[in-house]
Amino acid sequence: MNDCTTYTTEVTLHDIPGGRVIFMPMSASIFREQAAISPMPVGPKSLPIMPWGADNQMPYDIIDKVEADETMSTCMKFAVETFYSGGLEYQASENTAPDIVESAEEFCEDNNLPGYFMGVATDMKYFGFAVTVLILSKDRRRIVSIDRKEACYCRFTEAEGHAGIRHVCYYNWRDGAPYDESAIEVIPLLDESHPLRDLRERVESLSGGHKFAVVTRVPTVDSTYYPIPWYGSIFRSKWYDIKQLIAIAKESKLRNTAPIKYQIEISDRYWQDKFKELGLTDHAKRRKFVNEEKERIIDFLTGAENSGKAIFSSYKTTPDGREIHDVVIKKVDTATQGGDWATDIQEAINMVCFTMGVHSNLVGSVPGKGQSNNSGSDKRELYTIAQATQKPYRDLLFAVHRMIIRYNGWRGIKPVCPLLQLTTLDEHRDIKVGYTSNQ
């Protein structure tokens, strides 16, 4: 398990004669997966769980990447808010029996539906899946409570043949700390394809207790335990790194009037191989080695005795022939003086917004006085389009709530998400609510 993330994936700046050197992690390397991953036994019953990424830290790496970029985090916030829209409601028809309406209203009041809905919306946008836990009454005849389990703390057990994944393990896996097996919560997972049928069969057979998990998964082109987020291409295409580099270069220029001459990207896999080769297990010794290795690279780049010499770097290839380098050294073009970068940062921001599926004018992220700001009518249409595109994801999540309604016997009740429609000035109100999209 990797316990050195904080000092092998951080961005660091180092002074050299006439400029600076920047060390950056390879953003694409957070998607180290599937071939080298094998189950690891955890929990009181030594259940074989599937790590999320090669080091089981992928969700936390993704969170850190999103939080480190203001455009990406704002686009993510906007995506979650448009998913939430008017919130989750249980709506009754005109002829629904009063006792059923009362029971459904009590359920909604007893559970924090706004917090739950916002939470699962966040999980689905960040990771492409969400986990809902259903808690049954003592006689197991009704579902009395629902709870969201944060996706970043959920790990699936290894699939059991045709039976599929049978359990979810909930625990704080961050930073690879030693596991407290007694604190790992193991929750039975209902069949993803037929959760209601599976729940009824388990209740009838008196198996599984009073708590069951349901996973809401965004379908992807390949079947994996943990979906790769659709926006992951921003890391693999290098545009995320480009945007980060521009910001750091501009700060360096403003603070120190020293341009960045070299950009050095080092894969986390490189450090792990070195630690294994040298037998370094102590945290302090690993950090010392990382710092010394960086200094050796800087000495090679700037030392007069190394002028004209070459550096050799090994690399691997994927089955399709793509090269995977552990260390990449790039000479940064310092021709742009004055720290302008206006065109470059605008291009990088547009690429981030495009990848996140958010129009830049809706989040106000494109700099420059000459930028088009669109008319009010255009923005209303863009906002309507943004909400409409969330319907498939809401439908996936509503399958859980339709199951709850059916199991509890609430005939005439259905889950809805009101859409917020921006109005024109002549209507004398800012927002009106529509119920048409999720009926």
C-alpha atoms as one frame of an Amber mdcrd trajectory, in Angstrom:
protein
   0.000   0.000   0.000   1.314   3.440  -0.906   2.107   5.657   2.098   4.102
   8.313   0.271   1.485  10.031  -1.874   1.908  13.415  -0.215   5.537  13.851
  -1.273   5.664  11.954  -4.581   2.596  13.580  -6.149   3.083  17.141  -4.944
   4.193  19.965  -7.268   7.546  21.439  -6.214   9.649  24.342  -7.518  13.452
  24.492  -7.347  15.748  27.427  -8.157  18.486  27.000 -10.761  20.830  29.595
 -12.304  18.718  31.967 -14.406  15.391  30.317 -13.730  13.511  27.537 -11.964
  12.663  23.833 -12.370   9.198  22.440 -11.719   8.557  18.818 -10.705   5.034
  17.618 -11.503   3.346  14.226 -11.091   1.960  12.558 -14.205  -1.793  13.168
 -13.932  -2.631  10.271 -16.237  -0.896   7.889 -13.819  -3.802   8.077 -11.341
  -5.567   5.619 -13.649  -3.087   2.815 -12.976  -5.330  -0.184 -13.238  -6.667
  -3.218 -14.221  -3.964  -5.707 -15.177  -1.950  -5.512 -11.941  -4.927  -5.393
  -9.581  -5.754  -8.426  -7.473  -8.145  -8.853  -4.513  -6.907  -8.223  -0.993
  -8.498  -9.888   2.063  -9.882  -7.472   4.683 -12.495  -7.380   7.408 -13.450
  -9.846  10.131 -14.247 -12.541   7.538 -11.230 -11.799   5.313 -13.482 -10.847
   2.413 -11.510 -10.363  -0.825 -12.088  -6.727  -1.815 -11.068  -5.201  -5.132
  -8.740  -2.187  -4.687  -9.800   1.024  -6.401  -6.736   1.641  -8.521  -3.405
  -0.123  -8.128  -2.776   1.436  -4.703  -6.463   1.683  -3.639  -6.122   5.481
  -3.580  -7.624   6.422  -6.953 -10.769   8.199  -5.625  -8.696  10.380  -3.318
  -6.264  11.206  -6.133  -9.237  12.249  -8.293 -10.674  14.415  -5.496  -7.301
  16.105  -4.997  -6.985  16.794  -8.731 -10.456  18.344  -8.930  -9.947  20.469
  -5.819  -6.576  21.716  -7.119  -8.151  23.364 -10.163 -10.631  26.221  -9.723
 -12.264  25.728 -13.128 -12.695  22.004 -12.714 -14.076  22.254  -9.166 -16.545
  24.973 -10.225 -17.691  22.890 -13.215 -18.123  19.886 -10.927 -20.173  21.979
  -8.499 -22.347  23.177 -11.368 -22.851  19.601 -12.606 -23.973  18.482  -9.137
 -26.335  21.446  -8.771 -27.990  20.835 -12.147 -28.389  17.149 -11.238 -30.060
  18.182  -7.971 -32.195  20.860  -9.678 -35.410  21.127  -7.592 -34.507  18.204
  -5.330 -35.972  14.733  -4.787 -39.670  14.512  -3.907 -42.179  11.716  -3.406
 -45.281  12.889  -5.250 -48.805  11.495  -4.729 -51.578  11.436  -7.333 -55.012
  12.902  -6.611 -56.605   9.530  -5.816 -53.794   8.179  -3.600 -55.160   6.762
  -0.330 -54.702   9.178   2.621 -52.953   6.550   4.787 -50.412   5.932   2.013
 -49.788   9.673   1.618 -49.272   9.965   5.372 -46.843   7.018   5.446 -44.810
   8.378   2.511 -44.680  11.882   4.003 -43.496  10.478   7.331 -40.743   8.565
   5.505 -39.601  11.741   3.727 -39.641  13.762   6.944 -37.787  11.097   8.892
 -35.012  10.888   6.275 -32.844  13.794   5.156 -33.770  13.537   1.486 -32.093
  16.829   0.416 -28.768  15.832   1.983 -29.034  12.301   0.631 -29.922  13.465
  -2.900 -27.135  16.052  -2.988 -24.679  13.428  -1.750 -25.522  10.747  -4.310
 -25.530  13.424  -7.040 -21.979  14.325  -6.015 -20.863  10.680  -6.032 -22.349
  10.027  -9.467 -20.696  13.095 -10.955 -17.301  12.441  -9.368 -17.091   8.657
  -9.736 -19.962   7.417 -11.909 -21.708   5.421  -9.188 -23.453   5.890  -5.845
 -24.292   3.551  -2.965 -27.606   3.720  -1.089 -28.210   1.670   2.055 -31.757
   0.511   2.810 -32.669  -0.135   6.440 -35.689  -2.351   7.088 -38.078  -2.362
  10.028 -37.726  -5.005  12.744 -40.260  -7.254  11.037 -38.539  -6.521   7.670
 -41.863  -5.682   6.041 -41.033  -2.048   5.287 -38.059   0.078   4.358 -37.954
   2.731   7.079 -34.688   4.529   6.371 -32.167   5.252   3.624 -28.564   6.321
   3.933 -25.892   7.379   1.491 -22.481   5.782   1.804 -19.811   8.059   0.333
 -18.507   6.351  -2.794 -14.857   7.168  -2.053 -15.064   5.031   1.107 -16.825
   2.090  -0.583 -15.000  -0.944  -1.946 -16.635  -3.894  -3.667 -15.793  -7.497
  -2.874 -14.623  -9.773  -5.653 -17.453 -10.981  -7.885 -18.602 -14.518  -7.109
 -19.153 -15.972 -10.568 -22.713 -15.567 -11.840 -23.785 -14.323  -8.397 -21.883
 -11.097  -9.021 -20.676  -8.723  -6.316 -22.209  -9.680  -2.982 -20.869  -7.122
  -0.488 -19.787  -3.505  -0.088 -17.067  -2.710   2.454 -17.289   0.793   3.956
 -14.163   2.237   5.592 -11.729   5.154   5.414  -9.090   3.725   3.062  -7.258
   7.044   2.597  -3.433   7.194   2.695  -3.049   3.434   3.030  -3.136   3.490
   6.834  -3.114   0.064   8.560  -6.619  -1.379   8.480  -8.659  -1.712  11.644
 -10.597  -4.775  10.536 -13.137  -4.401  13.335 -14.110  -0.952  11.980 -14.790
  -2.111   8.399 -18.539  -2.168   7.803 -19.552  -5.052   5.543 -22.970  -4.534
   3.918 -24.784  -7.114   1.769 -25.203  -5.815  -1.793 -28.412  -6.497  -3.693
 -28.299  -7.806  -7.259 -27.619  -4.795  -9.496 -29.947  -6.066 -12.220 -32.849
  -7.186 -10.000 -32.549  -5.471  -6.595 -36.250  -5.687  -5.634 -36.475  -9.392
  -6.460 -33.230 -10.075  -4.600 -34.441  -8.145  -1.536 -37.717 -10.078  -1.388
 -35.934 -13.410  -1.750 -33.495 -12.589   1.045 -36.298 -11.469   3.341 -38.273
 -14.634   2.643 -35.214 -16.806   3.289 -34.444 -14.906   6.529 -30.914 -14.037
   5.325 -28.980 -10.794   5.296 -30.201  -8.959   8.408 -31.942  -5.578   8.240
 -29.507  -3.581   6.130 -28.854  -3.872   2.389 -26.880  -1.790  -0.115 -27.980
  -0.834  -3.637 -25.471   0.487  -6.159 -26.514   2.977  -8.835 -23.938   2.694
 -11.584 -23.565   4.763 -14.761 -23.191   2.223 -17.611 -19.788   2.366 -19.290
 -18.342   0.785 -22.406 -16.457  -1.774 -20.315 -17.569  -3.622 -17.207 -15.301
  -2.732 -14.282 -15.708  -2.665 -10.533 -15.174   1.104 -10.429 -16.102   3.166
 -13.512 -13.465   5.525 -14.891 -15.027   9.035 -14.806 -15.910  10.305 -18.263
 -13.955  13.511 -17.567 -10.789  11.447 -16.966  -9.696  12.308 -20.496  -8.695
  15.783 -19.261  -5.867  14.127 -17.295  -4.806  11.775 -20.049  -4.845  14.466
 -22.735  -2.412  16.667 -20.725  -4.715  19.711 -20.712  -5.032  19.514 -16.921
  -1.240  19.591 -16.564  -0.959  22.427 -19.082  -3.402  24.584 -17.122  -1.609
  23.859 -13.851   1.754  24.683 -15.401   0.546  28.027 -16.764  -0.690  29.102
 -13.314   2.535  28.045 -11.602   4.688  29.678 -14.297   2.780  32.930 -14.016
   3.100  32.965 -10.225   6.809  32.229 -10.479   7.259  35.087 -12.941   5.322
  37.560 -10.790   6.949  36.603  -7.501  10.516  35.984  -8.526  10.872  37.324
 -12.095  12.407  33.891 -12.731  10.979  31.882 -15.633  10.511  28.128 -15.411
  13.076  26.500 -17.697  12.296  22.804 -17.225   9.169  20.816 -16.501   9.894
  17.356 -15.072   7.087  14.807 -14.807   7.700  11.723 -12.672   5.285   8.819
 -12.436   4.412   7.501  -8.986   5.319   4.062 -10.352   8.932   5.265 -10.720
   9.166   6.044  -7.008   7.529   2.766  -6.013  10.010   0.772  -8.116  12.936
   2.694  -6.581  11.650   2.146  -3.032  11.306  -1.568  -3.726  14.752  -1.796
  -5.329  16.460  -0.017  -2.405  14.328  -1.657   0.272  13.070   1.664   1.629
  10.067   1.241   3.902  10.526   4.071   6.404   8.492   7.212   5.627  11.322
   9.644   6.466  13.899   7.704   4.418  11.561   7.654   1.427  11.058  11.416
   1.605  14.824  11.951   1.897  15.421   9.757  -1.157  12.795  11.654  -3.194
  14.438  14.997  -2.379  17.912  13.663  -3.173  16.730  12.195  -6.481  15.236
  15.545  -7.491  18.505  17.290  -6.668  20.424  14.758  -8.801  18.159  15.491
 -11.761  18.618  19.253 -11.268  22.409  18.841 -11.058  22.381  16.915 -14.317
  20.356  19.628 -16.075  22.363  22.589 -14.794  25.877  21.287 -14.096  28.521
  22.549 -16.515  30.295  19.173 -16.468  27.156  17.552 -17.886  26.860  19.863
 -20.889  26.205  17.905 -24.064  25.612  14.617 -22.245  22.472  12.474 -22.564
  20.118  10.981 -20.006  18.588   7.536 -20.447  15.070   6.748 -19.277  13.356
   3.366 -19.538   9.745   3.051 -20.582   7.068   0.421 -21.034   4.591  -0.148
 -23.829   0.928  -1.127 -23.676  -0.438  -3.954 -25.870  -1.551  -1.341 -28.406
   1.984   0.055 -28.690   1.508   3.225 -26.599   4.635   4.272 -24.686   4.450
   4.764 -20.910   7.393   6.766 -19.539   8.331   6.957 -15.868  10.312  10.203
 -16.185   9.745  12.949 -18.770  11.896  16.110 -18.929  10.614  19.007 -21.022
  12.330  22.311 -21.754   9.800  25.117 -21.283   9.639  27.828 -23.944  10.497
  31.064 -22.139   9.931  33.286 -25.166   6.681  34.590 -23.675   7.851  37.431
 -21.457   5.847  39.469 -18.986   3.846  36.508 -17.712   0.978  37.117 -20.142
  -0.222  33.596 -21.135  -3.716  35.056 -21.781  -4.408  33.052 -24.921  -3.015
  29.847 -23.426  -4.999  30.044 -20.190  -8.169  30.818 -22.145  -7.609  27.752
 -24.328  -6.906  25.549 -21.291 -10.035  26.749 -19.469 -12.180  26.114 -22.527
 -10.807  22.574 -22.769 -11.626  21.907 -19.101 -15.177  23.270 -19.481 -15.669
  21.313 -22.698 -14.537  18.072 -21.052 -16.792  18.684 -18.033 -19.765  19.361
 -20.315 -20.340  22.848 -18.899 -20.621  25.964 -21.054 -18.000  28.419 -19.840
 -20.454  31.332 -19.789 -22.616  29.511 -17.230 -19.778  29.374 -14.708 -18.047
  32.628 -15.720 -14.650  31.017 -16.103 -13.346  32.483 -19.373 -11.072  35.500
 -18.760 -10.606  38.486 -21.014 -12.518  41.708 -21.610 -13.375  40.845 -25.185
 -15.121  37.578 -24.381 -18.731  37.109 -25.462 -21.042  36.883 -22.479 -24.146
  35.675 -24.341 -27.625  37.140 -23.984 -30.049  36.305 -21.204 -32.115  34.171
 -23.586 -29.050  32.173 -24.598 -28.120  31.566 -20.963 -31.637  30.426 -20.114
 -31.503  27.936 -22.973 -28.054  26.733 -21.929 -29.247  26.225 -18.355 -32.327
  24.337 -19.565 -30.155  22.113 -21.742 -27.794  21.466 -18.806 -30.708  20.317
 -16.625 -32.264  18.214 -19.376 -29.035  16.270 -19.907 -29.217  15.053 -16.291
 -32.407  13.020 -16.871 -30.630   9.689 -17.607 -28.707   9.929 -14.335 -31.829
  10.801 -12.340 -33.665   7.874 -13.915 -30.891   5.538 -12.788 -31.137   6.850
  -9.248 -34.948   6.848  -9.240 -34.868   3.071  -9.783 -33.822   2.802  -6.118
 -36.753   4.926  -4.981 -39.273   3.149  -7.178 -38.082  -0.048  -5.476 -38.624
   1.529  -2.038 -42.132   2.654  -3.022 -43.026  -0.774  -4.411 -41.638  -2.677
  -1.411 -43.547  -0.422   1.005 -46.758  -0.792  -0.984 -47.236   2.939  -1.616
 -49.514   2.787  -4.637 -49.958   6.149  -6.338 -46.583   7.525  -5.127 -43.685
   8.229  -7.488 -40.288   9.944  -7.190 -39.941  13.242  -9.044 -37.325  15.951
  -9.444 -38.819  19.393 -10.222 -36.883  21.291 -12.856 -36.126  24.954 -12.213
 -36.945  27.071 -15.245 -35.527  30.590 -15.490 -38.127  33.114 -16.629 -38.165
  36.362 -18.584 -38.769  39.765 -17.021 -42.332  40.012 -18.338 -43.381  37.055
 -16.147 -42.563  39.086 -12.990 -40.798  36.179 -11.271 -37.284  34.761 -11.483
 -37.968  31.006 -11.430 -40.854  28.674 -12.099 -41.034  24.956 -11.384 -41.807
  22.265 -13.942 -42.517  18.591 -13.299 -42.622  17.313 -16.860 -39.139  15.863
 -17.345 -39.157  13.032 -14.812 -42.753  11.852 -15.013
